[in-house]
Amino acid sequence: MVPTQANAVPSVPSPRVLIVTELASFRLGGEPSMPPMFFKYFRERGVEAWLMCHERFREELFELFPNDRDRFYFTPSSRVQDRLTSIGYKLPDSVNGLTFMVVRRALGHVLIAEEVGSTQNAEGRQEGNGVALPSTYCPLPTPLGYCIGNDQYFNRDEVGIIYQMNVLPGKQRGFIGATLLKAMFERSAYGCKRYCCWCAQDIAANKFWEAMGFVPLAFRAGSEKKSRVHIFWQKRIRQGDVTTPWWFPSKTAGGSIREDRIVLPISPGTHWSDAKPLILPDNAEESKQLPPPKRAAAKKPKILETLAPIRRNGLMFDIPKPGEPLPEMKAAKEPKPKSERVKRMCDPRLVSAARELRDRWLEKVNATQAAVASGKYEVGRLVESEGSGPKMRFIGNGSRVLPAPAA
């Protein structure tokens, strides 16, 4: 039977696959060996495939796939990332995970504001492409501030978070922070509609977030030592958006505190600067009590032994006399055993009640539009209209794009 036009099988275009990963190596084994293995299978079956990974695997991949060198894309690492990695390896895992590892992961979401035209000496400075600048007195950009954030929070794609925002004291009130925020919003994924941040209640940064149009929705207890309160701020980043519902977590368990913290909504009619209750995990009340007064221990009188000094070549030495016993060496003190820090957990009943309170409060606020932003400045994100398509521009030295599909 000869297939006619009516019953002919439609031709399916061949797939085009791009594998994006950080590690791609057979030498490391385990999960890093899976991307090059899939790339090998795709190429053996004639599938158009490309692989993007870190540049340290360039030589290995070129050796394994000499005929597919034009199908590999490599991302270089900056000197800052290499330096942070080398320092982090020297620290314990618990310290490295809360400091340098967090910064390395956030480097892809770090924006730095620089002032162009400042005069600094550029002698001996190396550019990223390995070309040395001439040893002359030429202008270099001066950092003014930075913003660290992420377009995902609590594994929610529609909520982003600002971790840190810092501007030089002499350069504040110059719209540098507003420019960094707007740039962070513009670089977020399309589905990200809100951004949030945690800010201590007793610092002046809260007025900045309020002026940028953020709304104070909830609060939580901070560290137990400082007895602080953290305010949860949130903003709709799309210009003209008044319908996206507000949201905040009912409990946090990460961060530098490393303890459970229940999040409560700010009561209607109260200001974010008003006093807020502190809800700490179990057995927290006992730790908040003042310790009993310590009795001063009786000081033992120190016995000073004077030895006859002997002068030799202009120097003074205290040496024992003939027959005098040598002083005994003090035994090294055994280190005190460190007690492991136990993460304190909140009462499950309080967590369940806080979650129900959060849901009921958000349902009422989102239905009545009670939480309204009152910012002085508009730093929202302008979303392209439907049909116009996203407009993207990639900037880089020697960057390449995927070839267009064959006609």
Secondary structure in CASP SS format (residue, H / E / C, confidence):
PFRMAT SS
TARGET T0000
AUTHOR 0000-0000-0000
METHOD secondary structure of the structure
MODEL  1
M C 1.00
V C 1.00
P C 1.00
T C 1.00
Q C 1.00
A C 1.00
N C 1.00
A C 1.00
V C 1.00
P C 1.00
S C 1.00
V C 1.00
P C 1.00
S C 1.00
P C 1.00
R E 1.00
V E 1.00
L E 1.00
I E 1.00
V E 1.00
T C 1.00
E C 1.00
L C 1.00
A C 1.00
S C 1.00
F C 1.00
R C 1.00
L C 1.00
G C 1.00
G C 1.00
E H 1.00
P H 1.00
S H 1.00
M H 1.00
P H 1.00
P H 1.00
M H 1.00
F H 1.00
F H 1.00
K H 1.00
Y H 1.00
F H 1.00
R H 1.00
E H 1.00
R C 1.00
G C 1.00
V C 1.00
E E 1.00
A E 1.00
W E 1.00
L E 1.00
M E 1.00
C E 1.00
H E 1.00
E H 1.00
R H 1.00
F H 1.00
R H 1.00
E H 1.00
E H 1.00
L H 1.00
F H 1.00
E H 1.00
L H 1.00
F C 1.00
P H 1.00
N H 1.00
D H 1.00
R H 1.00
D H 1.00
R H 1.00
F E 1.00
Y E 1.00
F E 1.00
T E 1.00
P C 1.00
S C 1.00
S C 1.00
R H 1.00
V H 1.00
Q H 1.00
D H 1.00
R H 1.00
L H 1.00
T H 1.00
S H 1.00
I H 1.00
G H 1.00
Y C 1.00
K C 1.00
L C 1.00
P C 1.00
D H 1.00
S H 1.00
V H 1.00
N H 1.00
G H 1.00
L H 1.00
T C 1.00
F H 1.00
M H 1.00
V H 1.00
V H 1.00
R H 1.00
R H 1.00
A H 1.00
L H 1.00
G H 1.00
H H 1.00
V E 1.00
L E 1.00
I E 1.00
A E 1.00
E E 1.00
E E 1.00
V C 1.00
G C 1.00
S C 1.00
T E 1.00
Q E 1.00
N E 1.00
A C 1.00
E C 1.00
G C 1.00
R C 1.00
Q E 1.00
E C 1.00
G C 1.00
N C 1.00
G C 1.00
V C 1.00
A E 1.00
L C 1.00
P C 1.00
S C 1.00
T C 1.00
Y E 1.00
C E 1.00
P E 1.00
L C 1.00
P C 1.00
T E 1.00
P E 1.00
L E 1.00
G E 1.00
Y E 1.00
C E 1.00
I E 1.00
G E 1.00
N E 1.00
D C 1.00
Q C 1.00
Y E 1.00
F C 1.00
N C 1.00
R E 1.00
D C 1.00
E C 1.00
V E 1.00
G E 1.00
I E 1.00
I E 1.00
Y E 1.00
Q E 1.00
M E 1.00
N E 1.00
V E 1.00
L C 1.00
P H 1.00
G H 1.00
K H 1.00
Q C 1.00
R C 1.00
G C 1.00
F C 1.00
I H 1.00
G H 1.00
A H 1.00
T H 1.00
L H 1.00
L H 1.00
K H 1.00
A H 1.00
M H 1.00
F H 1.00
E H 1.00
R C 1.00
S C 1.00
A C 1.00
Y C 1.00
G C 1.00
C C 1.00
K C 1.00
R E 1.00
Y E 1.00
C E 1.00
C E 1.00
W E 1.00
C E 1.00
A E 1.00
Q C 1.00
D C 1.00
I C 1.00
A C 1.00
A H 1.00
N H 1.00
K H 1.00
F H 1.00
W H 1.00
E H 1.00
A H 1.00
M C 1.00
G C 1.00
F C 1.00
V E 1.00
P E 1.00
L E 1.00
A E 1.00
F E 1.00
R E 1.00
A E 1.00
G C 1.00
S C 1.00
E C 1.00
K C 1.00
K C 1.00
S C 1.00
R C 1.00
V E 1.00
H E 1.00
I E 1.00
F E 1.00
W E 1.00
Q E 1.00
K E 1.00
R E 1.00
I C 1.00
R E 1.00
Q C 1.00
G C 1.00
D C 1.00
V C 1.00
T C 1.00
T C 1.00
P C 1.00
W C 1.00
W C 1.00
F C 1.00
P C 1.00
S C 1.00
K E 1.00
T E 1.00
A C 1.00
G C 1.00
G C 1.00
S C 1.00
I C 1.00
R C 1.00
E C 1.00
D C 1.00
R E 1.00
I E 1.00
V C 1.00
L E 1.00
P E 1.00
I C 1.00
S C 1.00
P C 1.00
G C 1.00
T C 1.00
H C 1.00
W C 1.00
S C 1.00
D C 1.00
A C 1.00
K C 1.00
P C 1.00
L C 1.00
I C 1.00
L C 1.00
P C 1.00
D C 1.00
N C 1.00
A H 1.00
E H 1.00
E H 1.00
S H 1.00
K H 1.00
Q C 1.00
L C 1.00
P C 1.00
P C 1.00
P C 1.00
K C 1.00
R C 1.00
A C 1.00
A C 1.00
A C 1.00
K C 1.00
K C 1.00
P C 1.00
K C 1.00
I C 1.00
L C 1.00
E C 1.00
T C 1.00
L C 1.00
A C 1.00
P E 1.00
I E 1.00
R E 1.00
R E 1.00
N C 1.00
G C 1.00
L E 1.00
M E 1.00
F E 1.00
D E 1.00
I C 1.00
P C 1.00
K C 1.00
P C 1.00
G C 1.00
E C 1.00
P C 1.00
L C 1.00
P C 1.00
E C 1.00
M C 1.00
K C 1.00
A C 1.00
A C 1.00
K C 1.00
E C 1.00
P C 1.00
K C 1.00
P C 1.00
K C 1.00
S C 1.00
E C 1.00
R C 1.00
V C 1.00
K C 1.00
R C 1.00
M C 1.00
C C 1.00
D C 1.00
P H 1.00
R H 1.00
L H 1.00
V H 1.00
S H 1.00
A H 1.00
A H 1.00
R H 1.00
E H 1.00
L H 1.00
R H 1.00
D H 1.00
R H 1.00
W H 1.00
L H 1.00
E H 1.00
K H 1.00
V H 1.00
N H 1.00
A H 1.00
T H 1.00
Q C 1.00
A C 1.00
A C 1.00
V C 1.00
A C 1.00
S C 1.00
G C 1.00
K C 1.00
Y C 1.00
E C 1.00
V C 1.00
G C 1.00
R E 1.00
L C 1.00
V C 1.00
E C 1.00
S C 1.00
E C 1.00
G C 1.00
S C 1.00
G C 1.00
P C 1.00
K C 1.00
M C 1.00
R C 1.00
F C 1.00
I C 1.00
G C 1.00
N C 1.00
G C 1.00
S C 1.00
R C 1.00
V C 1.00
L C 1.00
P C 1.00
A C 1.00
P C 1.00
A C 1.00
A C 1.00
END
